[in-house]
Amino acid sequence: MRPIFVTGTGTDVGKTHILCAMLEAHRKAGGQARIMKPVISGFDPAQLNATDTIRLMRANGEDLTGEGVQAVSPWRFKAPLSPDMAAFQEGRELMIDTVTHWCLDRIDRAVPTVIEGAGGVMSPLATDGLNLDLIRELDARPILVAGAYLGAISHTLTALRVMDAKCTVIVNDFNAQPVSAIDTARSIQRFAPRADVRVFSGDAAGLVDLFAPVEAAAG
């Protein structure tokens, strides 16, 4: 079973919120999943419950322990910057091969393995690599979360271009303006017919099928 990689067109488009809703709906349907957010910046131990790592663990029904946090997010940086910049501020360096091998060692082929990136699809995840590089190295199925704001269509189509348009897009209906999320999704679909474009309006039950097994492509 190929892993799933959740990324976004940029920051603050709601990818963690939507992923948490999907994990909760998947659990209610009797499913299990393995989650990873290998690299996280803006991680403040003093505000632990507000961190993306804890939110994902809680949504997945995991024990909220220090060992659990380490197992989900081994690379944690305090500054709310791209991970390469946040690591530099702490005198640390993170290479994409290190993240890739860590993920490959932990992918569960029996249940959905869901990996959340840090920032947008073209954001640096390491000193020498982007979220896009990790998606490709893991042969992961990308889920791209987009907003419904002025400029969202361009941002989404640009992201789809670098991913060869083979992607599921979830348009977040939260605070959609000046165009509705449905109209935004229709426009994206018109210009990216190979993409699977959906709208999230608060209920993730219709997105649980994205956790269904899909095997690696031949060759």
N, C-alpha and C positions, 0 to 999 in steps of 0.2 A: 504494500500500500504506500503510495507516494505521500510525502509530508505536504502539509498545507502551510503557506506563508502568507500572513496577513500584513499588508503594507498600506500606505496611503499616498494620496497625491501631494501631501505635505503634512505639517504638524497641525494638531487641533482640528482634525476633520472627524474625530469620533471613532477611530479604529478600535481602541481598547474598549470603549463603551459597547460597540456593536459586537465585538468578539465575546465580551462577557455575556451579553444577552444570548448569543448563539450557544455558548457553552452551557448556560443554565437551561436553555430549551432542549439541548441534546441530552443533558442529564435527566430532565423530566420525562423524556421519551425512553429512558432506560439505557442510554448510551454512555460510553466512557471515552475519555480522551487523555492524551499526554500533552502538556503545554510546556512551551519554552519561550522565554524572552531573554535570550542569552546576553544581550547588551542593553543596559538601560542608563540613561543620563537623567539628571534632575531627581536622583534618588536621595531622599532625606530620611534617615532613620528616625528622626524626631517626629516625622509625619508618616509613619510606616503604613497606616491603614489607607492613606490616600495614594500610595504608590501603585503604579500599573501592575507590578509584580503581585502584590497582595490582592488586588482586585481580581486578577486572573485566577489566582489560587483559590480564592473564595468562590468564584463562579464555577470553578471546576470541582468544588467539594473537597479540597485538599486541606490537610492539617497545616495551620499557620505557624510553622516552627522556623527557627533559624536555619536548620538543615534543609527545610523545604524551600526557603528563599534562595539558598545557595544552589539548590538543584535546578531551580527554574531560571535564575538570573545570576550566573557566576561573576559577570563583569558589571559592576555597579559604580557609577560615577555621580558625584554630587552636583556639579554645575549643569544647569539646564541648557546644554549646548549639544551640538552634534557630538557623538561619542569620541571621535578622534580629537576634537578640541577639548572636551571635558577630560579625557585621559591625559592630554598634554599638560593641562593645568595641574594635574596630580603627579606629574613626572613619570607617567606610565605610557607604555606603548602597546597597542593591540593590533595584531595582524589577522587578516581575513582567513588565512589557512588555519590558524588556531581556533577560530570560531567555527569554521566549517567542520573540522575534525571532531570538535566537542559535540556539535549537533549530530553528526553522522553516528557517533557512538551511542547516542541516546534515542534515536528514532525507533519507535515501536511500530513494526509492520503489521501487528495484529489489531491495533486500534488507531483511530486518527491521531496523528502527531501534528499539533498546531503550533507554529512558530510565529511570534509577532516581532516585526522589525522595530527599529528606532527611527522615527522621523519618516520622511517620504521615501519613495522607491529609489530615488537618485541621491539620497542623503548618504554621506560617508558613515559607514558602520565601523570602520577600522582605519588605521593609518594608510592602508593600501587597497581598500575595497569599499564598495557601496552595498546597500541593501540588495540591489539588483544582482551583484556578483554572488552574494550568498544564495539567493533564489536559484540562480543557474547552477552553482556548485552542488546544491542539494537536490537538483531536479525536482523542485517543489512546485506545487500548483499554486499560483498566486491569486489572492483575493485582494482587490484594490478598493479601498474605501475612499469615497470622494464626497465633497460637500455639494451644496446647491446654492452657491453664492455667485456673484458676478465674476467671471473668470474661471469658474469651475470646469466648464466644458473644455476650454483650451488646456487647462492643467491636466485633465483626465485623458484627453486625446494624446497629449504629449507623452504621458506616462505609458499609455497603451502602445504608442509607436515604439518605444524602447523595449517593450515586452512582446513585440511582434503581434499585438492585439489578441493574443491567446490568453484570456484572463476573465475572471468573474469580476464585475464592478458592482459595488453596493453604494448607491447614492443615499447619503444620510439626509433624512427629511428634517432634521433639527434646524430650526431657524432659517428655513429656506426662503431666500429673497434675492432679487426681485422676481425670480421665476420659480415655479413649483418644482419639487424634486422629481415629480413624474415627468414634467416637460423637459427637465434637464436630462433625465434618463433617456427619454425618447430621442433627444438630439444626439446624445452620445451614441446610442444604438444605431442611428441613421448613418453616422460617419465611421462607426466601428462595428460592422455587421457580424464579425467573427466573435465579438465579445458577448458574454452573458451578463446583461445589465439588469440590475434589480434595484428596488427601493426599500429602504428600512424606515419604517414609521413607528417603531417602538416594539413591535411584535416580531420576534426572531423565529417563530415556529416555521415560517415558510423558507427559512435559510438553512435549516438543519440538514437538508439533503446535500448540502455542500460538503458535509463530513463523510459522505458515502465513499467507499473505496474506489480509487482509480489507479490502475497499474501504470508503471513507467512505460513511456512510448518505446516501441521497438526501434533498435538502432541507436 
